[in-house]
Amino acid sequence: MLLDRFALWLAQGFGLGRVPRAPGTAGSIAGLLWFGVLVLVPSASCFFSGLVLSLLVSVAITGRAEELLAQKDPNSVVLDEIVAIPVCFAGWMTMLWAHLGHWPAGAHVLRVDRWPEVVGILVAFRVFDILKPWPVRQVQRLRGGWGITLDDLLAAFYVNLCVLALYLARPAWLS
């Protein structure tokens, strides 16, 4: 059925999940593009609405892909990584908002001098997604798209804790 093929294509990150090596990393890099789209409009409500909506879509689509592929959390399904990456940046964006006095526009967030922070957040996500500290691994036991998506959401939560710890240790890095 065409709708199932479309759902599988989305779940596999527009085909990125089918790369032979590190499909989760490929999906995470695609997540940077989704983050870039979400920060185009300088609005916290648009950003957070986009996060919530994409997470709900991920639950539905990845759950369907799991059924179609007849596998528990298939490696080729990377939509969960794509939608989790902007969540990794939620704390950083909120701290920038507090620092600047307004929600940061995409041009401010995606400046070249910000790329070390962006890459650091991406790498931290990959580490937590691969290591799956408690309760990230345990939440994978949830059925369908919930387990697939929530483990990445929890990994993103750990990333936000790291960002907060770095900010508390050295708040000047936001300037």
Number of C-alpha atoms within 10 A of each C-alpha: 5 7 8 13 12 14 19 25 20 20 29 27 25 17 17 24 24 18 14 8 9 14 21 26 22 19 28 27 18 21 24 21 15 19 25 16 14 21 24 16 15 16 15 19 11 13 21 15 13 19 21 13 11 19 23 15 18 26 20 17 25 28 24 18 27 21 14 13 13 10 11 17 22 16 13 24 29 32 31 31 32 28 29 31 29 28 27 28 22 21 19 21 21 15 19 18 15 12 15 12 9 13 21 23 17 16 12 14 19 17 10 10 10 14 12 10 17 19 13 13 21 22 15 20 27 21 14 19 23 15 12 18 15 11 11 23 18 12 18 20 14 13 13 21 25 20 23 27 29 21 27 29 23 24 30 29 21 19 29 21 14 16 22 16 12 12 15 10 10 10 13 9 10 14 8
